């Protein structure tokens, strides 16, 4: 499988397309993107590497509810996405993409609570440790 190009690289190629045939070539080379959170999240190698029950245990989510999220039957809240991302060890880019897919709003560095969550993701903290850190800074825990 060829390496995945960054969005910036793809944008450079797209902006330099000066004819319809070049646009067609660009579009033909794009891999289809998952259109929902469950498809995106469960396709990630880090998620596939974890046993489902371990992922759910580490996320702190109710088991039944988490299975509904992962099967696509339920739309997760922003906090649930962050909890699953922390449990899976996703990086910030992967987490932000997951948030975008649910229209939950990406983590914003100027927001105190989001800044703590960004720190937790960047430093691969557990959900429990992230919640402790949120409490330490007077912010609400992941719900």
Steps between C-alpha positions, in 0.01 A plus 500: 500500500647840406563748780210726589557856387435787735217738426748780427674288234168412341396864502823595319432241230138610468585871480757429228244311288448736209284284277204265530712194412734585791200546728367164381838337573500654847146384575575152369790467741300584811408221735139509615470644848278347764190712532417431862677468830456125544642415157793737546581403856478122458716515184793662682791259554538603866135413562521172310806401705306522827249238608159667496429421865835650605435818301160538664638428848775761459252757366288479814182491292204277575564175312165481320503867405858473371409201282213704354743784422755269340237325288366834378161464669558801729658837429759571771533829684821700485614368839433139400711545187787645703474215754514240223789683334696506826426132559621410151809719523403712201711802414358851482444493123305173520296632792418828325386308189274281714348813654450657156311194375237544770485880468590508869754776456874448511703565811586868523831607656354827636241312707636398844328162512593421141861603571516243781351235268749586225779460755355163607482378141849622411641330809300176456333527840230259609140617535530477877819708505346752259198534730729552799684771308173665399392505866837639605442797270137545606350362179217249456606137451426307184135402527 
